[in-house]
Amino acid sequence: MKGSKGIWQLYCVVLFLALSFGLSTPWRWPSTPFTKNFVRIVNNLSNNQTFTSHCKSKDNDIGLHTLAPNEQYEWKFRVNMFSSTLYFCNFWYKDYHNVFDAFKAKYEFIYDCGGAHCVWKAKDDGIYLTQGQTMEDKKWYDWKKE
């Protein structure tokens, strides 16, 4: 009886350490149905250029937004139970455009965003994602000429 109590305590300590390590490591799944996620769209075009965006998912249409220089907007959401949430955006200004995934409930994608906040910026030479770990803007897409 005394030996089984010691083994039970050992199991409890090991479980506690495993849970503690698992919750503190950056390698855990970064987005769950309980995590609020945010996507922000920013107009960083020069020469007082406005641009228009239309973002949506299968179930949620964010709507058409025309942004003046340095304007931004943001929406929040939770991933679905199947972790298949996908938002895509159509950006355009003058005779340039692009359609791209603004959020995917995939580990690699969320890691590139830096977690629950994806910040997309329209710039003169393309569309950038702000890397969450370094806070640097990284070009992901070129503009396509119509």
C-alpha positions as CSV (number, residue, x, y, z in Angstrom):
1,M,0.0,0.0,0.0
2,K,2.8,2.4,0.9
3,G,4.6,1.8,-2.4
4,S,1.5,2.5,-4.5
5,K,1.1,5.9,-2.8
6,G,4.7,6.8,-3.8
7,I,4.1,5.8,-7.4
8,W,0.8,7.8,-7.4
9,Q,2.7,10.9,-6.1
10,L,5.4,10.4,-8.8
11,Y,2.8,10.2,-11.5
12,C,1.2,13.4,-10.2
13,V,4.5,15.2,-10.2
14,V,5.3,14.0,-13.7
15,L,1.9,15.0,-15.0
16,F,2.2,18.5,-13.3
17,L,5.6,19.0,-14.9
18,A,4.4,17.9,-18.4
19,L,1.4,20.2,-18.2
20,S,3.5,23.1,-17.0
21,F,6.1,22.6,-19.7
22,G,3.4,22.1,-22.4
23,L,1.6,25.3,-21.5
24,S,4.8,27.4,-21.4
25,T,6.4,26.2,-24.6
26,P,5.9,28.1,-27.9
27,W,5.4,24.8,-29.7
28,R,1.8,24.3,-28.5
29,W,-1.1,24.9,-30.8
30,P,-1.4,28.7,-31.1
31,S,-5.1,29.1,-31.7
32,T,-8.1,27.2,-30.3
33,P,-11.8,27.9,-30.4
34,F,-11.3,29.8,-27.1
35,T,-8.6,32.1,-28.5
36,K,-9.6,35.5,-29.9
37,N,-7.8,36.1,-33.2
38,F,-7.5,39.5,-34.9
39,V,-6.7,40.5,-38.5
40,R,-5.8,44.1,-39.1
41,I,-5.6,45.8,-42.5
42,V,-3.4,48.9,-42.9
43,N,-3.0,51.3,-45.8
44,N,0.7,52.2,-46.1
45,L,0.5,53.3,-49.7
46,S,2.3,56.6,-50.5
47,N,1.2,59.6,-52.5
48,N,-2.2,59.9,-50.7
49,Q,-3.4,56.7,-52.4
50,T,-6.6,55.1,-51.1
51,F,-7.1,51.4,-51.5
52,T,-10.0,49.1,-51.2
53,S,-10.3,45.7,-49.5
54,H,-12.9,43.1,-49.2
55,C,-12.3,40.3,-46.7
56,K,-14.5,37.3,-45.9
57,S,-14.6,33.7,-44.8
58,K,-17.1,31.0,-45.7
59,D,-19.4,32.2,-42.9
60,N,-18.5,35.8,-42.3
61,D,-18.3,38.7,-44.8
62,I,-16.3,41.6,-43.3
63,G,-17.4,43.9,-46.1
64,L,-16.0,46.4,-48.5
65,H,-13.6,49.0,-46.9
66,T,-11.9,51.9,-48.7
67,L,-9.0,53.2,-46.6
68,A,-7.4,56.6,-46.8
69,P,-3.6,56.7,-46.3
70,N,-2.5,55.3,-42.9
71,E,-6.1,54.2,-42.1
72,Q,-6.7,50.8,-40.8
73,Y,-9.5,48.5,-39.6
74,E,-9.6,45.2,-37.7
75,W,-11.9,42.4,-37.0
76,K,-11.8,39.6,-34.3
77,F,-13.1,36.1,-34.4
78,R,-12.5,32.6,-33.0
79,V,-11.4,29.6,-35.0
80,N,-14.1,26.9,-35.5
81,M,-14.1,23.6,-33.7
82,F,-12.5,21.9,-36.7
83,S,-9.6,24.4,-36.9
84,S,-10.5,25.0,-40.6
85,T,-11.2,28.8,-40.3
86,L,-9.9,30.7,-43.3
87,Y,-10.3,34.4,-44.2
88,F,-9.2,35.7,-47.5
89,C,-9.0,39.3,-48.8
90,N,-9.1,41.0,-52.1
91,F,-7.0,44.2,-52.2
92,W,-6.9,46.7,-55.0
93,Y,-5.9,50.3,-55.9
94,K,-5.5,52.0,-59.2
95,D,-5.0,49.1,-61.7
96,Y,-3.4,46.8,-59.2
97,H,-4.9,44.0,-57.2
98,N,-4.3,40.7,-55.3
99,V,-6.4,38.0,-53.6
100,F,-4.7,36.2,-50.7
101,D,-5.3,34.3,-47.5
102,A,-5.4,36.7,-44.6
103,F,-5.8,34.1,-41.9
104,K,-5.5,30.3,-41.9
105,A,-6.0,28.1,-38.8
106,K,-2.7,26.4,-39.5
107,Y,0.3,26.3,-37.1
108,E,2.8,27.7,-39.6
109,F,0.6,30.6,-40.7
110,I,-0.3,31.6,-37.1
111,Y,3.4,31.4,-36.2
112,D,4.3,33.8,-39.0
113,C,1.6,36.2,-37.7
114,G,3.2,36.0,-34.3
115,G,0.2,34.5,-32.6
116,A,-3.4,35.8,-32.6
117,H,-2.7,39.1,-34.4
118,C,-2.2,39.2,-38.2
119,V,-1.3,42.6,-39.5
120,W,-1.4,43.1,-43.3
121,K,-0.1,46.3,-44.9
122,A,-0.7,47.5,-48.4
123,K,2.5,49.2,-49.6
124,D,3.6,50.5,-53.0
125,D,5.5,47.4,-54.0
126,G,3.3,44.7,-52.5
127,I,1.4,43.3,-49.6
128,Y,3.3,42.8,-46.3
129,L,2.7,40.8,-43.1
130,T,4.1,42.1,-39.9
131,Q,6.1,39.3,-38.4
132,G,5.0,38.9,-34.8
133,Q,8.3,37.8,-33.4
134,T,10.4,40.6,-34.9
135,M,7.8,43.2,-35.6
136,E,9.3,43.6,-39.1
137,D,7.2,43.8,-42.2
138,K,7.9,40.9,-44.6
139,K,6.7,41.1,-48.2
140,W,4.3,38.2,-49.0
141,Y,2.7,39.2,-52.2
142,D,3.4,41.4,-55.2
143,W,0.6,43.5,-56.7
144,K,-0.8,42.1,-59.9
145,K,-1.5,44.5,-62.8
146,E,-4.9,44.3,-64.3
